[in-house]
Amino acid sequence: MRVTQLVSECELGDCPTLYATDRGTLLVQGETPHDHGLRLPAHETVVEIPVDLIRKAIRDQLI
């Protein structure tokens, strides 16, 4: 899979980031919350990112 960084909260690569793949999908890097109360299958997870990260990607017409 080829991954391209779209938008990030920082330049260091260790903060919330949105990526595009060559599969036509998005990857999200963020904090893993443990107090969400959701029932997730073992092969899935959730991450928490700032809403402003999505707004910035839309504003910059990246998604």
PQR file with spaces between the fields and no chain letter, atoms N, CA, C, O and H, PARSE charges and radii, in Angstrom:
ATOM       1  N    MET     1       0.850   -1.169    0.000 -0.4000 1.5000
ATOM       2  CA   MET     1       0.000    0.000    0.000 -0.0000 2.0000
ATOM       3  C    MET     1       0.899    1.236    0.000  0.5500 1.7000
ATOM       4  O    MET     1       1.856    1.319    0.770 -0.5500 1.4000
ATOM       5  N    ARG     2       0.586    2.179   -0.859 -0.4000 1.5000
ATOM       6  CA   ARG     2       1.307    3.456   -0.863 -0.0000 2.0000
ATOM       7  C    ARG     2       0.513    4.456   -0.045  0.5500 1.7000
ATOM       8  O    ARG     2      -0.698    4.581   -0.223 -0.5500 1.4000
ATOM       9  H    ARG     2      -0.192    2.112   -1.484  0.4000 1.0000
ATOM      10  N    VAL     3       1.188    5.177    0.857 -0.4000 1.5000
ATOM      11  CA   VAL     3       0.540    6.109    1.780 -0.0000 2.0000
ATOM      12  C    VAL     3       1.121    7.504    1.556  0.5500 1.7000
ATOM      13  O    VAL     3       2.337    7.677    1.470 -0.5500 1.4000
ATOM      14  H    VAL     3       2.173    5.076    1.001  0.4000 1.0000
ATOM      15  N    THR     4       0.228    8.498    1.462 -0.4000 1.5000
ATOM      16  CA   THR     4       0.632    9.890    1.283 -0.0000 2.0000
ATOM      17  C    THR     4       0.042   10.730    2.401  0.5500 1.7000
ATOM      18  O    THR     4      -1.168   10.694    2.628 -0.5500 1.4000
ATOM      19  H    THR     4      -0.759    8.357    1.532  0.4000 1.0000
ATOM      20  N    GLN     5       0.871   11.482    3.101 -0.4000 1.5000
ATOM      21  CA   GLN     5       0.374   12.366    4.163 -0.0000 2.0000
ATOM      22  C    GLN     5      -0.412   13.507    3.543  0.5500 1.7000
ATOM      23  O    GLN     5       0.063   14.174    2.625 -0.5500 1.4000
ATOM      24  H    GLN     5       1.853   11.512    2.917  0.4000 1.0000
ATOM      25  N    LEU     6      -1.615   13.727    4.049 -0.4000 1.5000
ATOM      26  CA   LEU     6      -2.450   14.823    3.571 -0.0000 2.0000
ATOM      27  C    LEU     6      -2.334   16.054    4.454  0.5500 1.7000
ATOM      28  O    LEU     6      -2.038   17.151    3.980 -0.5500 1.4000
ATOM      29  H    LEU     6      -2.001   13.185    4.796  0.4000 1.0000
ATOM      30  N    VAL     7      -2.571   15.856    5.744 -0.4000 1.5000
ATOM      31  CA   VAL     7      -2.579   16.974    6.682 -0.0000 2.0000
ATOM      32  C    VAL     7      -2.216   16.450    8.063  0.5500 1.7000
ATOM      33  O    VAL     7      -2.550   15.321    8.425 -0.5500 1.4000
ATOM      34  H    VAL     7      -2.811   14.965    6.129  0.4000 1.0000
ATOM      35  N    SER     8      -1.522   17.297    8.832 -0.4000 1.5000
ATOM      36  CA   SER     8      -1.072   16.885   10.146 -0.0000 2.0000
ATOM      37  C    SER     8      -1.175   18.050   11.118  0.5500 1.7000
ATOM      38  O    SER     8      -1.241   19.210   10.713 -0.5500 1.4000
ATOM      39  H    SER     8      -1.251   18.213    8.538  0.4000 1.0000
ATOM      40  N    GLU     9      -1.188   17.727   12.391 -0.4000 1.5000
ATOM      41  CA   GLU     9      -1.202   18.736   13.440 -0.0000 2.0000
ATOM      42  C    GLU     9       0.213   19.228   13.760  0.5500 1.7000
ATOM      43  O    GLU     9       0.380   20.226   14.462 -0.5500 1.4000
ATOM      44  H    GLU     9      -1.135   16.784   12.720  0.4000 1.0000
ATOM      45  N    CYS    10       1.233   18.529   13.246 -0.4000 1.5000
ATOM      46  CA   CYS    10       2.616   18.930   13.492 -0.0000 2.0000
ATOM      47  C    CYS    10       3.494   18.402   12.371  0.5500 1.7000
ATOM      48  O    CYS    10       3.022   17.679   11.493 -0.5500 1.4000
ATOM      49  H    CYS    10       1.098   17.719   12.676  0.4000 1.0000
ATOM      50  N    GLU    11       4.736   18.752   12.398 -0.4000 1.5000
ATOM      51  CA   GLU    11       5.682   18.315   11.380 -0.0000 2.0000
ATOM      52  C    GLU    11       6.515   17.111   11.820  0.5500 1.7000
ATOM      53  O    GLU    11       7.272   16.565   11.018 -0.5500 1.4000
ATOM      54  H    GLU    11       5.119   19.339   13.111  0.4000 1.0000
ATOM      55  N    LEU    12       6.389   16.695   13.067 -0.4000 1.5000
ATOM      56  CA   LEU    12       7.242   15.645   13.608 -0.0000 2.0000
ATOM      57  C    LEU    12       6.762   14.230   13.313  0.5500 1.7000
ATOM      58  O    LEU    12       7.529   13.278   13.458 -0.5500 1.4000
ATOM      59  H    LEU    12       5.773   17.139   13.718  0.4000 1.0000
ATOM      60  N    GLY    13       5.508   14.079   12.902 -0.4000 1.5000
ATOM      61  CA   GLY    13       4.982   12.760   12.615 -0.0000 2.0000
ATOM      62  C    GLY    13       4.482   12.000   13.823  0.5500 1.7000
ATOM      63  O    GLY    13       4.114   10.832   13.705 -0.5500 1.4000
ATOM      64  H    GLY    13       4.885   14.853   12.784  0.4000 1.0000
ATOM      65  N    ASP    14       4.459   12.638   14.988 -0.4000 1.5000
ATOM      66  CA   ASP    14       3.986   11.951   16.192 -0.0000 2.0000
ATOM      67  C    ASP    14       2.747   12.625   16.761  0.5500 1.7000
ATOM      68  O    ASP    14       2.598   12.753   17.976 -0.5500 1.4000
ATOM      69  H    ASP    14       4.758   13.587   15.084  0.4000 1.0000
ATOM      70  N    CYS    15       1.861   13.054   15.870 -0.4000 1.5000
ATOM      71  CA   CYS    15       0.627   13.715   16.293 -0.0000 2.0000
ATOM      72  C    CYS    15      -0.481   13.369   15.298  0.5500 1.7000
ATOM      73  O    CYS    15      -0.204   12.734   14.281 -0.5500 1.4000
ATOM      74  H    CYS    15       1.981   12.950   14.883  0.4000 1.0000
ATOM      75  N    PRO    16      -1.730   13.771   15.563 -0.5600 1.5000
ATOM      76  CA   PRO    16      -2.819   13.439   14.662  0.2800 2.0000
ATOM      77  C    PRO    16      -2.505   13.817   13.212  0.5500 1.7000
ATOM      78  O    PRO    16      -2.118   14.945   12.908 -0.5500 1.4000
ATOM      79  N    THR    17      -2.689   12.829   12.332 -0.4000 1.5000
ATOM      80  CA   THR    17      -2.366   12.992   10.915 -0.0000 2.0000
ATOM      81  C    THR    17      -3.380   12.228   10.082  0.5500 1.7000
ATOM      82  O    THR    17      -3.877   11.179   10.492 -0.5500 1.4000
ATOM      83  H    THR    17      -3.004   11.913   12.579  0.4000 1.0000
ATOM      84  N    LEU    18      -3.680   12.770    8.904 -0.4000 1.5000
ATOM      85  CA   LEU    18      -4.584   12.131    7.948 -0.0000 2.0000
ATOM      86  C    LEU    18      -3.780   11.771    6.708  0.5500 1.7000
ATOM      87  O    LEU    18      -3.060   12.606    6.161 -0.5500 1.4000
ATOM      88  H    LEU    18      -3.276   13.622    8.571  0.4000 1.0000
ATOM      89  N    TYR    19      -3.908   10.509    6.265 -0.4000 1.5000
ATOM      90  CA   TYR    19      -3.177   10.003    5.105 -0.0000 2.0000
ATOM      91  C    TYR    19      -4.157    9.489    4.061  0.5500 1.7000
ATOM      92  O    TYR    19      -5.259    9.058    4.398 -0.5500 1.4000
ATOM      93  H    TYR    19      -4.493    9.831    6.709  0.4000 1.0000
ATOM      94  N    ALA    20      -3.756    9.535    2.789 -0.4000 1.5000
ATOM      95  CA   ALA    20      -4.495    8.905    1.698 -0.0000 2.0000
ATOM      96  C    ALA    20      -3.696    7.682    1.252  0.5500 1.7000
ATOM      97  O    ALA    20      -2.468    7.668    1.327 -0.5500 1.4000
ATOM      98  H    ALA    20      -2.861    9.885    2.515  0.4000 1.0000
ATOM      99  N    THR    21      -4.404    6.666    0.790 -0.4000 1.5000
ATOM     100  CA   THR    21      -3.731    5.472    0.275 -0.0000 2.0000
ATOM     101  C    THR    21      -4.006    5.332   -1.223  0.5500 1.7000
ATOM     102  O    THR    21      -4.907    5.970   -1.768 -0.5500 1.4000
ATOM     103  H    THR    21      -5.402    6.678    0.729  0.4000 1.0000
ATOM     104  N    ASP    22      -3.223    4.495   -1.861 -0.4000 1.5000
ATOM     105  CA   ASP    22      -3.455    4.218   -3.278 -0.0000 2.0000
ATOM     106  C    ASP    22      -4.625    3.258   -3.480  0.5500 1.7000
ATOM     107  O    ASP    22      -4.914    2.856   -4.607 -0.5500 1.4000
ATOM     108  H    ASP    22      -2.492    3.977   -1.418  0.4000 1.0000
ATOM     109  N    ARG    23      -5.293    2.894   -2.395 -0.4000 1.5000
ATOM     110  CA   ARG    23      -6.490    2.047   -2.459 -0.0000 2.0000
ATOM     111  C    ARG    23      -7.772    2.874   -2.472  0.5500 1.7000
ATOM     112  O    ARG    23      -8.873    2.326   -2.522 -0.5500 1.4000
ATOM     113  H    ARG    23      -5.058    3.220   -1.479  0.4000 1.0000
ATOM     114  N    GLY    24      -7.617    4.217   -2.427 -0.4000 1.5000
ATOM     115  CA   GLY    24      -8.795    5.085   -2.358 -0.0000 2.0000
ATOM     116  C    GLY    24      -9.375    5.160   -0.962  0.5500 1.7000
ATOM     117  O    GLY    24     -10.566    5.426   -0.795 -0.5500 1.4000
ATOM     118  H    GLY    24      -6.723    4.662   -2.386  0.4000 1.0000
ATOM     119  N    THR    25      -8.537    4.927    0.050 -0.4000 1.5000
ATOM     120  CA   THR    25      -8.982    4.975    1.440 -0.0000 2.0000
ATOM     121  C    THR    25      -8.156    6.001    2.214  0.5500 1.7000
ATOM     122  O    THR    25      -7.175    6.540    1.702 -0.5500 1.4000
ATOM     123  H    THR    25      -7.570    4.711   -0.085  0.4000 1.0000
ATOM     124  N    LEU    26      -8.566    6.260    3.446 -0.4000 1.5000
ATOM     125  CA   LEU    26      -7.849    7.164    4.329 -0.0000 2.0000
ATOM     126  C    LEU    26      -7.332    6.393    5.538  0.5500 1.7000
ATOM     127  O    LEU    26      -7.980    5.460    6.011 -0.5500 1.4000
ATOM     128  H    LEU    26      -9.364    5.822    3.862  0.4000 1.0000
ATOM     129  N    LEU    27      -6.177    6.782    6.029 -0.4000 1.5000
ATOM     130  CA   LEU    27      -5.645    6.285    7.287 -0.0000 2.0000
ATOM     131  C    LEU    27      -5.603    7.451    8.254  0.5500 1.7000
ATOM     132  O    LEU    27      -5.301    8.578    7.861 -0.5500 1.4000
ATOM     133  H    LEU    27      -5.651    7.541    5.645  0.4000 1.0000
ATOM     134  N    VAL    28      -5.905    7.189    9.513 -0.4000 1.5000
ATOM     135  CA   VAL    28      -5.931    8.235   10.528 -0.0000 2.0000
ATOM     136  C    VAL    28      -4.985    7.853   11.648  0.5500 1.7000
ATOM     137  O    VAL    28      -5.059    6.748   12.185 -0.5500 1.4000
ATOM     138  H    VAL    28      -6.150    6.274    9.832  0.4000 1.0000
ATOM     139  N    GLN    29      -4.105    8.762   11.996 -0.4000 1.5000
ATOM     140  CA   GLN    29      -3.207    8.579   13.139 -0.0000 2.0000
ATOM     141  C    GLN    29      -3.692    9.493   14.251  0.5500 1.7000
ATOM     142  O    GLN    29      -3.868   10.693   14.042 -0.5500 1.4000
ATOM     143  H    GLN    29      -4.046    9.660   11.560  0.4000 1.0000
ATOM     144  N    GLY    30      -3.906    8.935   15.419 -0.4000 1.5000
ATOM     145  CA   GLY    30      -4.358    9.727   16.550 -0.0000 2.0000
ATOM     146  C    GLY    30      -4.228    8.953   17.846  0.5500 1.7000
ATOM     147  O    GLY    30      -3.680    7.851   17.879 -0.5500 1.4000
ATOM     148  H    GLY    30      -3.763    7.960   15.589  0.4000 1.0000
ATOM     149  N    GLU    31      -4.731    9.535   18.894 -0.4000 1.5000
ATOM     150  CA   GLU    31      -4.712    8.902   20.213 -0.0000 2.0000
ATOM     151  C    GLU    31      -5.689    7.726   20.240  0.5500 1.7000
ATOM     152  O    GLU    31      -6.735    7.767   19.591 -0.5500 1.4000
ATOM     153  H    GLU    31      -5.177   10.430   18.868  0.4000 1.0000
ATOM     154  N    THR    32      -5.351    6.697   20.978 -0.4000 1.5000
ATOM     155  CA   THR    32      -6.251    5.568   21.164 -0.0000 2.0000
ATOM     156  C    THR    32      -6.999    5.763   22.476  0.5500 1.7000
ATOM     157  O    THR    32      -6.427    5.564   23.548 -0.5500 1.4000
ATOM     158  H    THR    32      -4.501    6.663   21.505  0.4000 1.0000
ATOM     159  N    PRO    33      -8.281    6.153   22.406 -0.5600 1.5000
ATOM     160  CA   PRO    33      -9.036    6.346   23.637  0.2800 2.0000
ATOM     161  C    PRO    33      -9.463    4.991   24.214  0.5500 1.7000
ATOM     162  O    PRO    33      -9.721    4.044   23.472 -0.5500 1.4000
ATOM     163  N    HIS    34      -9.532    4.917   25.521 -0.4000 1.5000
ATOM     164  CA   HIS    34      -9.932    3.668   26.165 -0.0000 2.0000
ATOM     165  C    HIS    34     -11.240    3.818   26.940  0.5500 1.7000
ATOM     166  O    HIS    34     -11.729    2.851   27.525 -0.5500 1.4000
ATOM     167  H    HIS    34      -9.322    5.687   26.123  0.4000 1.0000
ATOM     168  N    ASP    35     -11.798    5.006   26.945 -0.4000 1.5000
ATOM     169  CA   ASP    35     -13.023    5.248   27.712 -0.0000 2.0000
ATOM     170  C    ASP    35     -14.232    5.498   26.813  0.5500 1.7000
ATOM     171  O    ASP    35     -15.174    6.182   27.215 -0.5500 1.4000
ATOM     172  H    ASP    35     -11.401    5.791   26.470  0.4000 1.0000
ATOM     173  N    HIS    36     -14.212    4.951   25.604 -0.4000 1.5000
ATOM     174  CA   HIS    36     -15.278    5.235   24.637 -0.0000 2.0000
ATOM     175  C    HIS    36     -16.529    4.395   24.838  0.5500 1.7000
ATOM     176  O    HIS    36     -17.605    4.807   24.403 -0.5500 1.4000
ATOM     177  H    HIS    36     -13.447    4.395   25.277  0.4000 1.0000
ATOM     178  N    GLY    37     -16.436    3.249   25.472 -0.4000 1.5000
ATOM     179  CA   GLY    37     -17.602    2.423   25.737 -0.0000 2.0000
ATOM     180  C    GLY    37     -18.149    1.698   24.515  0.5500 1.7000
ATOM     181  O    GLY    37     -19.243    1.139   24.582 -0.5500 1.4000
ATOM     182  H    GLY    37     -15.563    2.915   25.826  0.4000 1.0000
ATOM     183  N    LEU    38     -17.430    1.691   23.411 -0.4000 1.5000
ATOM     184  CA   LEU    38     -17.883    1.017   22.190 -0.0000 2.0000
ATOM     185  C    LEU    38     -17.512   -0.451   22.222  0.5500 1.7000
ATOM     186  O    LEU    38     -16.539   -0.850   22.863 -0.5500 1.4000
ATOM     187  H    LEU    38     -16.541    2.146   23.356  0.4000 1.0000
ATOM     188  N    ARG    39     -18.306   -1.251   21.516 -0.4000 1.5000
ATOM     189  CA   ARG    39     -17.992   -2.672   21.352 -0.0000 2.0000
ATOM     190  C    ARG    39     -17.407   -2.833   19.956  0.5500 1.7000
ATOM     191  O    ARG    39     -18.119   -2.716   18.959 -0.5500 1.4000
ATOM     192  H    ARG    39     -19.096   -0.927   20.996  0.4000 1.0000
ATOM     193  N    LEU    40     -16.120   -3.098   19.894 -0.4000 1.5000
ATOM     194  CA   LEU    40     -15.435   -3.208   18.613 -0.0000 2.0000
ATOM     195  C    LEU    40     -14.954   -4.630   18.385  0.5500 1.7000
ATOM     196  O    LEU    40     -14.536   -5.307   19.324 -0.5500 1.4000
ATOM     197  H    LEU    40     -15.542   -3.193   20.704  0.4000 1.0000
ATOM     198  N    PRO    41     -15.013   -5.091   17.122 -0.5600 1.5000
ATOM     199  CA   PRO    41     -14.423   -6.390   16.818  0.2800 2.0000
ATOM     200  C    PRO    41     -12.915   -6.352   17.099  0.5500 1.7000
ATOM     201  O    PRO    41     -12.307   -5.281   17.082 -0.5500 1.4000
ATOM     202  N    ALA    42     -12.324   -7.498   17.353 -0.4000 1.5000
ATOM     203  CA   ALA    42     -10.908   -7.569   17.706 -0.0000 2.0000
ATOM     204  C    ALA    42      -9.999   -7.005   16.620  0.5500 1.7000
ATOM     205  O    ALA    42      -8.899   -6.540   16.918 -0.5500 1.4000
ATOM     206  H    ALA    42     -12.818   -8.367   17.367  0.4000 1.0000
ATOM     207  N    HIS    43     -10.443   -7.041   15.365 -0.4000 1.5000
ATOM     208  CA   HIS    43      -9.596   -6.568   14.263 -0.0000 2.0000
ATOM     209  C    HIS    43      -9.771   -5.071   13.963  0.5500 1.7000
ATOM     210  O    HIS    43      -9.167   -4.566   13.018 -0.5500 1.4000
ATOM     211  H    HIS    43     -11.336   -7.419   15.123  0.4000 1.0000
ATOM     212  N    GLU    44     -10.572   -4.367   14.737 -0.4000 1.5000
ATOM     213  CA   GLU    44     -10.803   -2.943   14.524 -0.0000 2.0000
ATOM     214  C    GLU    44     -10.376   -2.131   15.739  0.5500 1.7000
ATOM     215  O    GLU    44     -10.240   -2.662   16.842 -0.5500 1.4000
ATOM     216  H    GLU    44     -11.063   -4.778   15.506  0.4000 1.0000
ATOM     217  N    THR    45     -10.166   -0.832   15.519 -0.4000 1.5000
ATOM     218  CA   THR    45      -9.842    0.085   16.598 -0.0000 2.0000
ATOM     219  C    THR    45     -10.436    1.447   16.264  0.5500 1.7000
ATOM     220  O    THR    45     -10.897    1.669   15.145 -0.5500 1.4000
ATOM     221  H    THR    45     -10.277   -0.401   14.624  0.4000 1.0000
ATOM     222  N    VAL    46     -10.425    2.332   17.207 -0.4000 1.5000
ATOM     223  CA   VAL    46     -10.820    3.720   16.971 -0.0000 2.0000
ATOM     224  C    VAL    46      -9.653    4.603   17.402  0.5500 1.7000
ATOM     225  O    VAL    46      -8.865    4.245   18.278 -0.5500 1.4000
ATOM     226  H    VAL    46     -10.050    2.151   18.117  0.4000 1.0000
ATOM     227  N    VAL    47      -9.569    5.768   16.759 -0.4000 1.5000
ATOM     228  CA   VAL    47      -8.593    6.771   17.169 -0.0000 2.0000
ATOM     229  C    VAL    47      -9.323    8.099   17.309  0.5500 1.7000
ATOM     230  O    VAL    47     -10.362    8.323   16.689 -0.5500 1.4000
ATOM     231  H    VAL    47     -10.210    6.059   16.048  0.4000 1.0000
ATOM     232  N    GLU    48      -8.773    8.955   18.116 -0.4000 1.5000
ATOM     233  CA   GLU    48      -9.366   10.264   18.364 -0.0000 2.0000
ATOM     234  C    GLU    48      -8.464   11.327   17.741  0.5500 1.7000
ATOM     235  O    GLU    48      -7.259   11.369   17.989 -0.5500 1.4000
ATOM     236  H    GLU    48      -7.928    8.774   18.619  0.4000 1.0000
ATOM     237  N    ILE    49      -9.088   12.196   16.912 -0.4000 1.5000
ATOM     238  CA   ILE    49      -8.351   13.282   16.273 -0.0000 2.0000
ATOM     239  C    ILE    49      -9.132   14.576   16.448  0.5500 1.7000
ATOM     240  O    ILE    49     -10.340   14.538   16.684 -0.5500 1.4000
ATOM     241  H    ILE    49     -10.067   12.162   16.710  0.4000 1.0000
ATOM     242  N    PRO    50      -8.468   15.715   16.339 -0.5600 1.5000
ATOM     243  CA   PRO    50      -9.170   16.995   16.429  0.2800 2.0000
ATOM     244  C    PRO    50     -10.055   17.216   15.194  0.5500 1.7000
ATOM     245  O    PRO    50      -9.650   16.892   14.078 -0.5500 1.4000
ATOM     246  N    VAL    51     -11.234   17.755   15.386 -0.4000 1.5000
ATOM     247  CA   VAL    51     -12.130   18.092   14.275 -0.0000 2.0000
ATOM     248  C    VAL    51     -11.430   19.051   13.313  0.5500 1.7000
ATOM     249  O    VAL    51     -11.641   18.986   12.102 -0.5500 1.4000
ATOM     250  H    VAL    51     -11.563   18.018   16.293  0.4000 1.0000
ATOM     251  N    ASP    52     -10.604   19.933   13.850 -0.4000 1.5000
ATOM     252  CA   ASP    52      -9.905   20.897   13.001 -0.0000 2.0000
ATOM     253  C    ASP    52      -8.987   20.223   11.979  0.5500 1.7000
ATOM     254  O    ASP    52      -8.699   20.818   10.940 -0.5500 1.4000
ATOM     255  H    ASP    52     -10.432   19.986   14.834  0.4000 1.0000
ATOM     256  N    LEU    53      -8.526   19.012   12.240 -0.4000 1.5000
ATOM     257  CA   LEU    53      -7.710   18.296   11.270 -0.0000 2.0000
ATOM     258  C    LEU    53      -8.532   17.992   10.019  0.5500 1.7000
ATOM     259  O    LEU    53      -8.042   18.162    8.903 -0.5500 1.4000
ATOM     260  H    LEU    53      -8.760   18.529   13.084  0.4000 1.0000
ATOM     261  N    ILE    54      -9.759   17.551   10.191 -0.4000 1.5000
ATOM     262  CA   ILE    54     -10.652   17.280    9.060 -0.0000 2.0000
ATOM     263  C    ILE    54     -11.021   18.584    8.359  0.5500 1.7000
ATOM     264  O    ILE    54     -11.031   18.651    7.130 -0.5500 1.4000
ATOM     265  H    ILE    54     -10.158   17.414   11.097  0.4000 1.0000
ATOM     266  N    ARG    55     -11.324   19.617    9.139 -0.4000 1.5000
ATOM     267  CA   ARG    55     -11.657   20.920    8.544 -0.0000 2.0000
ATOM     268  C    ARG    55     -10.509   21.431    7.662  0.5500 1.7000
ATOM     269  O    ARG    55     -10.737   21.949    6.569 -0.5500 1.4000
ATOM     270  H    ARG    55     -11.316   19.563   10.138  0.4000 1.0000
ATOM     271  N    LYS    56      -9.281   21.279    8.154 -0.4000 1.5000
ATOM     272  CA   LYS    56      -8.130   21.747    7.400 -0.0000 2.0000
ATOM     273  C    LYS    56      -7.989   20.957    6.104  0.5500 1.7000
ATOM     274  O    LYS    56      -7.698   21.538    5.058 -0.5500 1.4000
ATOM     275  H    LYS    56      -9.096   20.859    9.042  0.4000 1.0000
ATOM     276  N    ALA    57      -8.191   19.641    6.158 -0.4000 1.5000
ATOM     277  CA   ALA    57      -8.102   18.816    4.948 -0.0000 2.0000
ATOM     278  C    ALA    57      -9.174   19.214    3.933  0.5500 1.7000
ATOM     279  O    ALA    57      -8.908   19.251    2.732 -0.5500 1.4000
ATOM     280  H    ALA    57      -8.427   19.170    7.008  0.4000 1.0000
ATOM     281  N    ILE    58     -10.367   19.507    4.403 -0.4000 1.5000
ATOM     282  CA   ILE    58     -11.446   19.930    3.501 -0.0000 2.0000
ATOM     283  C    ILE    58     -11.155   21.317    2.938  0.5500 1.7000
ATOM     284  O    ILE    58     -11.308   21.550    1.739 -0.5500 1.4000
ATOM     285  H    ILE    58     -10.583   19.477    5.379  0.4000 1.0000
ATOM     286  N    ARG    59     -10.738   22.236    3.803 -0.4000 1.5000
ATOM     287  CA   ARG    59     -10.434   23.600    3.382 -0.0000 2.0000
ATOM     288  C    ARG    59      -9.347   23.603    2.304  0.5500 1.7000
ATOM     289  O    ARG    59      -9.428   24.351    1.330 -0.5500 1.4000
ATOM     290  H    ARG    59     -10.615   22.047    4.778  0.4000 1.0000
ATOM     291  N    ASP    60      -8.338   22.762    2.491 -0.4000 1.5000
ATOM     292  CA   ASP    60      -7.232   22.690    1.556 -0.0000 2.0000
ATOM     293  C    ASP    60      -7.546   21.778    0.366  0.5500 1.7000
ATOM     294  O    ASP    60      -6.680   21.519   -0.470 -0.5500 1.4000
ATOM     295  H    ASP    60      -8.272   22.154    3.282  0.4000 1.0000
ATOM     296  N    GLN    61      -8.794   21.294    0.296 -0.4000 1.5000
ATOM     297  CA   GLN    61      -9.289   20.432   -0.780 -0.0000 2.0000
ATOM     298  C    GLN    61      -8.433   19.183   -0.953  0.5500 1.7000
ATOM     299  O    GLN    61      -8.143   18.763   -2.073 -0.5500 1.4000
ATOM     300  H    GLN    61      -9.498   21.504    0.975  0.4000 1.0000
ATOM     301  N    LEU    62      -8.037   18.602    0.168 -0.4000 1.5000
ATOM     302  CA   LEU    62      -7.242   17.384    0.144 -0.0000 2.0000
ATOM     303  C    LEU    62      -8.124   16.145    0.141  0.5500 1.7000
ATOM     304  O    LEU    62      -7.702   15.072   -0.291 -0.5500 1.4000
ATOM     305  H    LEU    62      -8.273   18.943    1.078  0.4000 1.0000
ATOM     306  N    ILE    63      -9.366   16.303    0.632 -0.4000 1.5000
ATOM     307  CA   ILE    63     -10.324   15.195    0.595 -0.0000 2.0000
ATOM     308  C    ILE    63     -11.637   15.715    0.069  0.5500 1.7000
ATOM     309  O    ILE    63     -12.599   14.956   -0.050 -0.5500 1.4000
ATOM     310  H    ILE    63      -9.708   17.174    0.984  0.4000 1.0000
